[in-house]
């Protein structure tokens, strides 16, 4: 992938972005499902934070956000 993906073992970034929750109905000490598209200058261009552990943005939504951020060449052609 032409971008970095964060793995936050210390949960410092989770806390900074407001997606960590200590105690929930379906989990404890875990992050809400979240996706942020951040450019090289630190500007957030897209964010999604789920309300439950089962809530995620769909592939079409992610592809659309990537295309808006990086241009049409960022999204691979659909498989046929």
KAMO-V394064 format. One record per residue. N is the residue number from 1. RES is the residue in three letters. PSI is psi in whole degrees, -180 to 180 (* if undefined). OMEGA is omega as a letter, one per 40 degrees, with the letter a starting at -180 (NA if undefined). NEAR is the number of other C-alpha atoms within 12 Angstrom. Layout:
n & res & psi & omega & near
N & RES & PSI & OMEGA & NEAR
N & RES & PSI & OMEGA & NEAR
This chain:
n & res & psi & omega & near
1 & UNK & 145 & a & 8
2 & UNK & 29 & i & 12
3 & UNK & 161 & a & 14
4 & UNK & 149 & i & 11
5 & UNK & 131 & a & 11
6 & UNK & 134 & i & 16
7 & UNK & 118 & a & 11
8 & UNK & 76 & a & 16
9 & UNK & -33 & a & 13
10 & UNK & -13 & a & 14
11 & UNK & 13 & i & 20
12 & UNK & -43 & a & 16
13 & UNK & -38 & i & 17
14 & UNK & -44 & i & 25
15 & UNK & -43 & a & 18
16 & UNK & -35 & a & 13
17 & UNK & 0 & i & 21
18 & UNK & 27 & a & 21
19 & UNK & -7 & i & 27
20 & UNK & 137 & i & 29
21 & UNK & 137 & a & 25
22 & UNK & -41 & a & 17
23 & UNK & 128 & i & 13
24 & UNK & 176 & a & 15
25 & UNK & -39 & a & 13
26 & UNK & -1 & a & 15
27 & UNK & 167 & i & 16
28 & UNK & 150 & i & 14
29 & UNK & 52 & a & 18
30 & UNK & 164 & i & 25
31 & UNK & 150 & i & 33
32 & UNK & 149 & i & 30
33 & UNK & 130 & a & 24
34 & UNK & 150 & i & 27
35 & UNK & 127 & i & 28
36 & UNK & 133 & i & 29
37 & UNK & 115 & a & 27
38 & UNK & 130 & a & 20
39 & UNK & 175 & a & 17
40 & UNK & -14 & i & 13
41 & UNK & -1 & i & 8
42 & UNK & 4 & i & 10
43 & UNK & 131 & i & 12
44 & UNK & 123 & a & 16
45 & UNK & -18 & i & 21
46 & UNK & 140 & i & 24
47 & UNK & 144 & i & 22
48 & UNK & 128 & i & 24
49 & UNK & 117 & a & 23
50 & UNK & 154 & i & 21
51 & UNK & -18 & i & 19
52 & UNK & 168 & a & 22
53 & UNK & -12 & a & 21
54 & UNK & 0 & a & 15
55 & UNK & 122 & a & 14
56 & UNK & 154 & i & 19
57 & UNK & 147 & i & 22
58 & UNK & 163 & i & 14
59 & UNK & -38 & i & 13
60 & UNK & -40 & i & 14
61 & UNK & -43 & i & 17
62 & UNK & -46 & i & 24
63 & UNK & -42 & i & 23
64 & UNK & -42 & i & 22
65 & UNK & -41 & i & 26
66 & UNK & -41 & i & 28
67 & UNK & -42 & i & 20
68 & UNK & -36 & a & 18
69 & UNK & -46 & a & 23
70 & UNK & -11 & a & 22
71 & UNK & 169 & a & 13
72 & UNK & -29 & a & 14
73 & UNK & -14 & a & 14
74 & UNK & -25 & a & 18
75 & UNK & 120 & i & 22
76 & UNK & 153 & i & 16
77 & UNK & 152 & i & 10
78 & UNK & 145 & i & 8
79 & UNK & 142 & i & 5
80 & UNK & * & NA & 3
